[in-house]
Amino acid sequence: MSRLRGLMIAAPNSGAGKTTVTLALLAAIRRRGVAVRAAKAGPDYIDPAFHSAATGAPAFNLDSWAMGPGQRAALVATAAPSGELLVVESAMGLFDGVAGEPGRCGAGADLAAQFRLPVVLVLDVTGQSQTAAAVARGFVGHAPGVEIAGVVLNRVASERHRAGVAPALEASGIPLLGALPRDPGLVMPERHLGLVQAQEHPALAALFDRVADLAETHLDLDRIIALASGPVLDAAAAEPLLQPPGQRIALARDAAFSFIYPHHLQQWRAAGCEIAFFSPLADEPPPEACDVCWLPGGYPELHAPALAAATRFKAGLQRFAATRPVHGECGGYMVLGRTLEDAAGETHEMTGLLSHATSFARRKLNLGYRRAEFLGPSPFGASVVRGHEFHYASLVDPGTDPPLARLHDAQGADLGLAGGRRGAVSGSFFHAIAADG
């Protein structure tokens, strides 16, 4: 029988401090010797890397729009054998998602209801006092199966400020689980796709020590841990997300190529696949012993000169692509094209395995869930896959290659043809999450 128990950290809106509170809890609970695990709601690459660093264990994503209930259950079940406590960080506001089928809206509330996870609500009380209790009360009973177990106040200006909020919460019957002081020094560095990545943070261990100390001092950790309950898992409904692209996978990994979902790596390894990492920025070619090459997303626009000068990488990738599949997602797709224009307007020659050209100077935000119907052999095994797009780069020349897929948004609107395919090479801005189901 599983000993795993879980809870969710959520908020009314983005920017309320969910990630800070989550990392503080993870670091403090791990310090106590509890086998804590973490998951992130929604299509986010960056937060799970921080979660993994804080817990010392693999983290994963849960997404109620892109993943079916059985697929989500399969991922939660992976934390059960070795984990004691699962902390799920919600995205945006707790009930924020897309219009659609109940339970498949992409909202953190969908996950809280499915797994019966008690919710710790983080309230940024900047500029308010007793009103915070009214905000919290509005969450109670808003959706079936979503239990608000308590509140953590964030960015509290003083003890007097906390004391102004606490009685109003007490009167509403909602437990106050702690109050973190306002601290500008806790602001995490960001760039255009979110936080600066965990591996680039200049003092990650010191950050975790600091937030763990904050949690010990300002949060009722014993009470928060006690609130957790066993996630409801239907093992019979567990479903795989995507089939591995090959048996021996050459996977680009460095500061330019780092956006791959942890659940892909986890399931590839569980299927017995070998993953060989290589670094295009270090001018390394894909290992010859592999039978497929994968270029994930990341920040190639920040490293375009180095990638353009990586002659061994480019020549090796061309040799590889002559006989074996190569696929690029988002940033990987940009590198597979002819050229990439950086933010300064300078054009850099990429690999030319596909004929399109991209630009980061002509920025345009593309963000949202996507349902991809592949027009030929799918690089993901399934012919219909759910995922998302999130990029500022634009396609300035679509090239002449046949398209890879037809995309629809979360509401089913036709977004047209996307990506490209030439021989064994394929790519698009689309990030795959799970087979449609």
C-alpha positions as CSV (number, residue, x, y, z in Angstrom):
1,M,0.0,0.0,0.0
2,S,1.3,3.4,-0.9
3,R,2.4,5.8,1.9
4,L,2.2,8.8,-0.5
5,R,0.2,11.7,0.6
6,G,-0.3,15.0,-1.3
7,L,-1.4,18.6,-1.3
8,M,-1.5,21.5,-3.7
9,I,-0.1,25.0,-3.5
10,A,-2.3,27.5,-5.4
11,A,-3.2,31.2,-5.5
12,P,-5.8,33.5,-7.0
13,N,-3.4,34.7,-9.7
14,S,0.0,34.5,-11.2
15,G,2.7,36.4,-9.3
16,A,1.2,35.8,-5.9
17,G,4.3,33.8,-4.7
18,K,3.3,30.2,-5.3
19,T,6.8,29.2,-6.5
20,T,8.5,30.8,-3.5
21,V,6.1,29.1,-1.1
22,T,6.5,25.8,-2.9
23,L,10.3,25.9,-2.9
24,A,10.3,26.9,0.8
25,L,8.1,24.0,1.7
26,L,10.0,21.5,-0.4
27,A,13.4,22.6,1.0
28,A,12.2,22.7,4.6
29,I,10.4,19.3,4.4
30,R,13.4,17.7,2.7
31,R,15.6,19.1,5.5
32,R,13.4,17.2,8.0
33,G,14.3,14.0,6.2
34,V,10.9,13.5,4.5
35,A,10.9,11.9,1.1
36,V,9.2,14.8,-0.6
37,R,8.3,14.9,-4.3
38,A,7.0,17.7,-6.5
39,A,4.9,18.3,-9.6
40,K,3.9,21.4,-11.6
41,A,0.5,21.9,-13.0
42,G,0.5,23.0,-16.7
43,P,3.0,23.2,-19.5
44,D,6.0,24.6,-17.6
45,Y,9.6,23.5,-18.1
46,I,11.4,25.8,-15.7
47,D,9.6,25.3,-12.3
48,P,10.0,21.5,-12.4
49,A,13.8,21.9,-12.6
50,F,13.7,24.0,-9.5
51,H,11.4,21.5,-7.8
52,S,13.8,18.7,-8.7
53,A,16.8,20.6,-7.3
54,A,14.9,21.4,-4.1
55,T,13.8,17.8,-3.5
56,G,16.8,15.9,-4.9
57,A,14.3,13.7,-6.8
58,P,12.8,13.9,-10.3
59,A,9.8,16.2,-10.7
60,F,7.1,16.1,-13.3
61,N,4.3,18.0,-14.9
62,L,0.5,17.3,-14.6
63,D,-1.8,18.9,-17.2
64,S,-5.5,18.4,-17.2
65,W,-6.0,19.6,-20.8
66,A,-3.1,17.9,-22.5
67,M,-3.3,14.7,-20.4
68,G,-6.3,12.4,-19.9
69,P,-7.2,11.3,-16.3
70,G,-5.4,8.0,-16.7
71,Q,-2.3,9.6,-18.1
72,R,-2.2,11.9,-15.1
73,A,-2.7,9.0,-12.7
74,A,0.2,7.1,-14.3
75,L,2.5,10.0,-13.5
76,V,1.3,10.5,-9.9
77,A,1.8,6.7,-9.4
78,T,5.5,7.1,-10.3
79,A,6.0,9.1,-7.1
80,A,4.3,6.6,-4.9
81,P,7.0,3.9,-4.5
82,S,9.7,6.2,-3.0
83,G,7.8,9.3,-2.0
84,E,6.0,10.2,1.3
85,L,4.7,13.6,0.4
86,L,3.8,15.0,-3.1
87,V,3.5,18.8,-3.4
88,V,1.8,20.0,-6.6
89,E,2.3,23.7,-7.6
90,S,-0.7,25.1,-9.5
91,A,-0.3,27.4,-12.4
92,M,-1.9,30.9,-12.7
93,G,-5.0,31.1,-10.6
94,L,-6.4,27.9,-9.1
95,F,-9.5,27.9,-11.3
96,D,-7.9,29.4,-14.4
97,G,-7.9,27.3,-17.6
98,V,-9.5,27.1,-21.0
99,A,-13.2,26.7,-21.7
100,G,-14.0,23.1,-22.3
101,E,-15.0,19.7,-20.9
102,P,-15.2,19.7,-17.1
103,G,-12.0,18.3,-15.6
104,R,-10.0,18.9,-18.8
105,C,-9.6,22.7,-18.6
106,G,-5.9,22.9,-17.7
107,A,-6.7,24.4,-14.3
108,G,-5.0,23.3,-11.1
109,A,-8.5,22.8,-9.6
110,D,-9.0,19.9,-12.0
111,L,-6.0,18.1,-10.5
112,A,-7.0,19.0,-6.9
113,A,-10.4,17.4,-7.6
114,Q,-9.2,14.3,-9.4
115,F,-6.6,13.4,-6.8
116,R,-8.5,14.9,-3.8
117,L,-5.5,17.1,-2.9
118,P,-6.1,19.6,-0.1
119,V,-5.3,23.1,-1.3
120,V,-3.0,25.6,0.5
121,L,-4.0,29.0,-0.9
122,V,-1.2,31.6,-1.2
123,L,-2.5,35.2,-0.8
124,D,-0.4,38.2,-1.7
125,V,-1.7,40.7,0.8
126,T,0.2,43.7,-0.6
127,G,-2.2,46.6,-0.2
128,Q,-4.9,44.8,1.7
129,S,-5.7,43.5,5.1
130,Q,-9.1,42.0,6.2
131,T,-10.2,41.9,2.5
132,A,-7.8,38.9,2.2
133,A,-10.3,36.8,4.2
134,A,-13.1,37.7,1.7
135,V,-10.9,36.6,-1.1
136,A,-10.1,33.3,0.6
137,R,-13.8,32.7,1.4
138,G,-14.7,33.0,-2.2
139,F,-12.6,30.0,-3.0
140,V,-14.3,27.8,-0.5
141,G,-17.0,25.7,-2.2
142,H,-16.4,27.3,-5.5
143,A,-16.0,23.9,-7.3
144,P,-17.0,20.4,-6.3
145,G,-14.1,18.3,-4.9
146,V,-11.8,21.3,-4.3
147,E,-11.0,21.7,-0.6
148,I,-9.3,24.9,0.6
149,A,-7.4,23.5,3.6
150,G,-5.8,26.8,4.7
151,V,-4.1,30.0,3.7
152,V,-0.5,31.2,3.6
153,L,-0.1,35.0,3.5
154,N,2.7,36.3,1.4
155,R,4.5,39.7,1.3
156,V,3.3,40.7,4.7
157,A,4.6,44.1,5.6
158,S,4.8,43.8,9.4
159,E,3.5,41.9,12.4
160,R,0.8,44.5,12.6
161,H,-0.2,43.8,9.0
162,R,-0.4,40.0,9.8
163,A,-2.4,40.7,12.9
164,G,-4.9,42.7,10.9
165,V,-5.6,39.8,8.5
166,A,-5.5,36.9,11.0
167,P,-8.8,37.6,12.9
168,A,-10.8,38.0,9.7
169,L,-9.5,34.6,8.5
170,E,-10.3,33.0,11.8
171,A,-13.8,34.4,11.7
172,S,-14.3,32.8,8.3
173,G,-13.2,29.4,9.5
174,I,-10.2,29.2,7.2
175,P,-7.0,28.2,9.0
176,L,-4.0,30.5,8.7
177,L,-1.0,28.3,8.1
178,G,1.7,31.0,8.1
179,A,2.8,34.5,6.8
180,L,5.9,35.2,4.8
181,P,7.4,38.7,5.2
182,R,7.9,41.0,2.3
183,D,11.4,40.4,1.0
184,P,12.6,42.0,-2.3
185,G,15.7,39.8,-2.1
186,L,13.5,36.7,-2.8
187,V,12.6,37.9,-6.3
188,M,13.8,35.2,-8.7
189,P,15.6,36.4,-11.9
190,E,13.6,36.1,-15.1
191,R,14.0,36.2,-18.8
192,H,11.5,36.1,-21.7
193,L,10.1,32.6,-21.2
194,G,10.0,32.7,-17.4
195,L,12.5,32.3,-14.6
196,V,16.2,31.9,-15.3
197,Q,16.7,28.2,-15.3
198,A,17.7,26.3,-12.2
199,Q,21.1,25.2,-13.6
200,E,21.9,28.9,-14.3
201,H,21.0,30.2,-10.9
202,P,24.2,31.6,-9.3
203,A,23.5,30.4,-5.8
204,L,20.8,27.7,-5.8
205,A,21.9,25.9,-2.6
206,A,22.0,29.2,-0.7
207,L,18.5,30.0,-2.0
208,F,17.1,26.7,-0.8
209,D,18.7,27.2,2.6
210,R,17.3,30.7,2.9
211,V,13.7,29.7,1.9
212,A,13.8,26.6,4.1
213,D,14.8,28.9,7.1
214,L,11.8,31.2,6.1
215,A,9.5,28.2,6.1
216,E,10.7,27.0,9.5
217,T,10.3,30.5,11.0
218,H,7.1,31.7,9.4
219,L,5.0,28.7,8.4
220,D,3.3,26.0,10.5
221,L,5.1,23.2,8.8
222,D,3.8,20.5,11.1
223,R,0.2,21.5,10.4
224,I,0.8,21.8,6.6
225,I,2.3,18.3,6.5
226,A,-0.6,16.9,8.5
227,L,-3.1,18.4,6.0
228,A,-1.8,16.2,3.2
229,S,-4.0,13.2,2.3
230,G,-3.5,10.2,0.1
231,P,-4.0,11.0,-3.6
232,V,-6.9,9.0,-5.2
233,L,-5.3,6.8,-7.8
234,D,-7.0,4.4,-10.2
235,A,-4.2,2.2,-11.2
236,A,-6.4,0.4,-13.7
237,A,-6.9,3.6,-15.6
238,A,-3.2,4.5,-15.9
239,E,-2.1,5.2,-19.5
240,P,1.2,5.9,-21.1
241,L,1.7,9.4,-22.5
242,L,3.8,9.0,-25.6
243,Q,5.8,6.2,-27.2
244,P,9.6,6.6,-27.3
245,P,11.0,7.9,-30.6
246,G,13.7,5.3,-30.7
247,Q,15.7,2.8,-28.7
248,R,18.9,4.8,-28.4
249,I,18.1,8.6,-28.3
250,A,20.6,11.3,-28.9
251,L,19.3,14.2,-26.9
252,A,20.8,17.8,-27.1
253,R,21.2,19.2,-23.7
254,D,22.9,22.5,-22.7
255,A,22.0,26.1,-22.1
256,A,20.5,26.4,-25.6
257,F,18.5,23.1,-25.4
258,S,17.0,22.4,-22.1
259,F,13.2,22.4,-22.5
260,I,12.1,18.8,-22.4
261,Y,9.4,17.5,-20.1
262,P,10.7,15.3,-17.3
263,H,7.9,12.8,-18.0
264,H,9.3,12.1,-21.5
265,L,12.7,11.2,-20.1
266,Q,11.1,9.2,-17.3
267,Q,8.9,7.1,-19.6
268,W,11.7,6.6,-22.2
269,R,13.9,5.2,-19.5
270,A,11.1,3.1,-18.1
271,A,10.7,1.6,-21.6
272,G,14.3,0.6,-21.6
273,C,15.6,3.3,-23.9
274,E,19.1,4.6,-23.7
275,I,19.5,8.4,-23.7
276,A,22.8,9.9,-24.8
277,F,23.2,13.6,-24.1
278,F,25.3,15.8,-26.2
279,S,26.0,19.6,-26.3
280,P,25.7,21.5,-29.6
281,L,27.2,24.6,-27.8
282,A,30.3,22.5,-27.0
283,D,30.3,21.6,-30.8
284,E,29.5,18.0,-30.1
285,P,27.8,15.9,-32.8
286,P,25.0,13.5,-32.0
287,P,26.5,10.2,-30.9
288,E,26.7,7.8,-33.9
289,A,25.5,4.8,-31.9
290,C,22.0,6.3,-31.5
291,D,19.1,5.6,-33.8
292,V,17.2,8.9,-33.4
293,C,18.2,12.5,-32.6
294,W,16.0,14.9,-30.6
295,L,16.6,18.7,-30.4
296,P,14.4,20.1,-27.6
297,G,13.4,23.7,-27.0
298,G,15.4,26.2,-25.1
299,Y,17.2,29.5,-25.8
300,P,19.0,29.1,-29.1
301,E,18.4,32.8,-29.8
302,L,20.7,33.7,-26.9
303,H,23.4,31.4,-28.3
304,A,23.0,31.9,-32.1
305,P,26.7,32.9,-32.8
306,A,28.0,29.9,-31.0
307,L,25.6,27.5,-32.7
308,A,26.4,29.0,-36.1
309,A,30.1,28.4,-35.4
310,A,29.6,24.8,-34.2
311,T,30.8,23.2,-37.4
312,R,31.4,19.7,-35.9
313,F,27.8,19.7,-34.5
314,K,26.3,20.8,-37.8
315,A,28.3,18.4,-39.9
316,G,27.6,15.6,-37.5
317,L,23.9,16.3,-37.5
318,Q,23.8,16.3,-41.3
319,R,25.5,12.9,-41.4
320,F,23.1,11.6,-38.8
321,A,20.0,12.9,-40.7
322,A,21.1,11.2,-43.9
323,T,20.1,7.8,-42.4
324,R,18.2,8.4,-39.2
325,P,15.3,10.5,-37.8
326,V,16.0,14.0,-36.4
327,H,13.3,16.0,-34.7
328,G,13.3,19.6,-33.4
329,E,10.8,21.2,-31.0
330,C,10.5,25.0,-30.9
331,G,14.2,26.0,-30.3
332,G,15.3,22.8,-31.9
333,Y,13.1,23.6,-34.9
334,M,14.7,27.1,-35.2
335,V,18.2,25.4,-35.3
336,L,17.1,23.0,-38.0
337,G,16.2,25.9,-40.3
338,R,18.4,27.9,-42.6
339,T,18.9,31.0,-40.5
340,L,18.1,32.5,-37.1
341,E,18.0,36.3,-36.6
342,D,18.9,37.3,-33.1
343,A,17.4,40.1,-31.0
344,A,20.0,42.6,-32.3
345,G,18.9,41.8,-35.9
346,E,22.0,39.8,-36.8
347,T,21.4,36.8,-39.0
348,H,23.2,33.5,-38.2
349,E,23.4,30.4,-40.3
350,M,21.9,27.3,-38.7
351,T,22.0,23.7,-39.9
352,G,19.8,24.1,-43.0
353,L,18.2,20.6,-42.6
354,L,14.9,22.3,-43.1
355,S,14.3,25.3,-45.4
356,H,12.5,27.8,-43.1
357,A,14.0,30.9,-41.4
358,T,13.2,32.3,-38.0
359,S,13.7,35.6,-36.2
360,F,13.8,36.7,-32.6
361,A,14.2,40.4,-33.6
362,R,10.7,40.4,-35.0
363,R,9.1,39.1,-31.8
364,K,5.6,37.9,-31.6
365,L,4.1,36.0,-28.6
366,N,2.6,32.6,-29.5
367,L,1.1,31.0,-26.5
368,G,-1.5,28.3,-26.0
369,Y,-2.6,24.7,-26.0
370,R,-2.4,22.9,-29.3
371,R,-3.8,19.7,-30.7
372,A,-1.6,18.4,-33.6
373,E,-2.8,16.1,-36.3
374,F,0.3,14.8,-38.1
375,L,0.1,14.6,-41.9
376,G,2.5,11.7,-42.2
377,P,4.5,9.5,-39.9
378,S,4.5,11.0,-36.5
379,P,7.8,11.6,-34.6
380,F,5.8,10.9,-31.4
381,G,4.2,7.6,-32.4
382,A,0.7,8.8,-32.1
383,S,-1.0,10.5,-35.0
384,V,-2.8,13.0,-32.8
385,V,-0.9,14.6,-29.9
386,R,-1.8,17.3,-27.4
387,G,0.7,20.0,-26.4
388,H,1.4,23.7,-26.5
389,E,3.3,26.5,-28.0
390,F,5.1,29.2,-26.1
391,H,7.6,31.3,-28.1
392,Y,8.4,34.8,-29.1
393,A,10.4,33.9,-32.2
394,S,8.6,34.3,-35.5
395,L,8.7,32.4,-38.8
396,V,9.9,34.9,-41.3
397,D,10.2,32.5,-44.2
398,P,8.1,29.3,-44.1
399,G,10.4,27.6,-46.6
400,T,9.4,24.9,-49.1
401,D,9.2,21.8,-47.0
402,P,5.9,19.8,-46.7
403,P,4.1,20.7,-43.5
404,L,4.4,18.4,-40.5
405,A,1.0,18.8,-38.9
406,R,-2.3,20.7,-38.8
407,L,-2.8,22.5,-35.5
408,H,-6.0,23.3,-33.6
409,D,-6.3,25.4,-30.4
410,A,-7.9,24.3,-27.1
411,Q,-11.4,25.3,-28.4
412,G,-10.9,23.4,-31.7
413,A,-10.3,26.4,-33.9
414,D,-8.2,25.5,-37.0
415,L,-4.8,27.2,-36.8
416,G,-3.6,25.9,-40.1
417,L,-0.5,23.9,-41.1
418,A,2.7,24.0,-39.1
419,G,6.2,22.8,-39.1
420,G,8.1,21.1,-41.8
421,R,9.4,17.7,-42.9
422,R,12.2,16.8,-45.3
423,G,13.3,13.2,-45.5
424,A,14.0,11.9,-42.0
425,V,14.1,15.4,-40.5
426,S,11.0,17.1,-38.9
427,G,10.3,20.0,-36.6
428,S,7.8,22.6,-35.5
429,F,7.2,25.2,-32.7
430,F,4.8,22.6,-31.1
431,H,5.8,21.0,-27.8
432,A,4.3,17.6,-27.4
433,I,2.9,16.5,-24.0
434,A,0.8,13.5,-24.5
435,A,-1.1,11.4,-27.0
436,D,-4.7,12.6,-27.5
437,G,-6.9,10.6,-25.3
